[in-house]
Amino acid sequence: MNITKENTGELTATVKIQLSADDYQQKVNNTLKKEQKKATMPGFRPGKVPFGMIEKIYGKTVFADEIGKIINESLTKYITDNKISILGNPLPNKEKENTDKLDNKNFEFLFDLGLSPKFELNLSDKIKLNLYNITIDDKFINNYINTLRQQYGELVNSEISKDDDLLYGEFEELDNKGNLLKNGIKNKNSISLKYIKNKTIKNKLTGVKKENKITLNPFEVTESEEETASLLGVEKEKIKDLKSKFLFTIKEIKKTVPAKIDNYFFDKVYPQKNIKNKKQLFDHIKKDMSLSLNNEAENKLTDNIILKILKETKIKLPEEFLKRWIIETNEKEITKEQIDKEFDVYANSLRWQLIKNKIIKNNNIKVTEEEVKNDTKKILKQQYKQLSLYKDSDKNFNAIVENALKNKKEVEKIYTKLYEEKIIDFIKTNIKIVKKDITYNEFIKLNSNNKK
């Protein structure tokens, strides 16, 4: 056997594997002999079928299988022994198709490789990012309490609709002359005026009474095709080309009377917290919101770290090879046009993985089984506490954790999560993090601008 590698580009290469009969014939014969021992055929005792007949029946299949095993094992060993770092998997060379025979006994196989790029990762305090301290004032919390009062409020009948009311009624499809369409779409449902963004439509539905009939376009009171289909009680496919207007007959008008701030309301918002007054409620909400907003700020910092490091670290990729690899190995059929459209996202994901691997290798970052176990326990505790199932004295909880650790996929997710956290922490200690106060509204605006 002879294996050679030829670089075909800055980040691509082709490996050539040449096989002679000495490399495969003995293995083929051994496999055929095993088949011979198992074979049964009329006119012959079990295991005594002539080798020539076995070879004629199974020879081509065994030959192909053994050649495939030898090629795969040899290619993997060659890449490992020569410490060739590759992206994706080796691909059969398209020009040769791996079917070239040098003669009747000697074969040549070629595989294309995408090579992993070398790059410099420079972390220093020259890289500066903000960690936002999101401040919330009393007005914000009081507004949130009022939102909760609406959420847990009581729906009561109303005579005339106002801009936050709920209108129950019947939708009936009209023809192009404004008459009821025979066998048209008909459905009873409700419209919440609170969520209608079109001011003209909202004004049209405000100040109306029961039994009022209003002609409207259902798409103007919904925000998506899914919502429109649900409103009309039909499948989404049925409304894709829908142009009809509808007659909406109001049957009921409901308004929400905000919940009273009392013990019943406290128990709804914080079950089992035994809150006695508005101040305690205020303090609990402030504490929870601060924790939640701090998590949001940390997540924002993590996102910014990834974006910044990707921007600062120049990593070339064998793009054409990777595109080909995605197409040839994807379980579902995928076109080159789809790949071109989505490749930047994939490429940055791959670059980030290469950066993470470099940080892990250069800084000996490890995640231990004990850390995975502790994190699993922490996650399960949170889940059980949310369901009011966990007790500190629960002796069976460790058994629950051990059982969860038997799920290999979930354990793998925990490993990935912990590695990611350690990598981000490492980067944080090697760049400059500036703490900056910001209001919640400013933070929301900042996120909105970044998504544009």
Secondary structure, 3 states (H helix, E strand, C coil): CEEEEEEEECCEEEEEEEECHHHHHHHHHHHHHHHHHHCCECCECCCCCCHHHHHHHHHHHHHHHHHHHHHHHHHHHHHHHCCCCEEEEEEECCCCCCCCECCCCCEEEEEEEEECCCCCCCCCCCCEEEEEEEECCHHHHHHHHHHHHHHCCEEEECCCCCCCCEEEEEEEEECCCCCECCCCCEEEEEEEHHHCCCHHHHHHHCCCCCCCEEEECHHHHCCCHHHHHHHHCCCHHHHCCCCCCEEEEEEEEEEEECCCCCHHHHHHHCCCCCCCCHHHHHHHHHHHHHHHHHHHHHHHHHHHHHHHHHHHCCCCCCHHHHHHHHHHHCCCCCCHHHHHHHHHHHHHHHHHHHHHHHHHHHCCCCCCHHHHHHHHHHHHHHHHHHCCCCCCCCCCHHHHHHHHCCCHHHHHHHHHHHHHHHHHHHHHHHCEEEEEEEEHHHHHHHHHHHHC
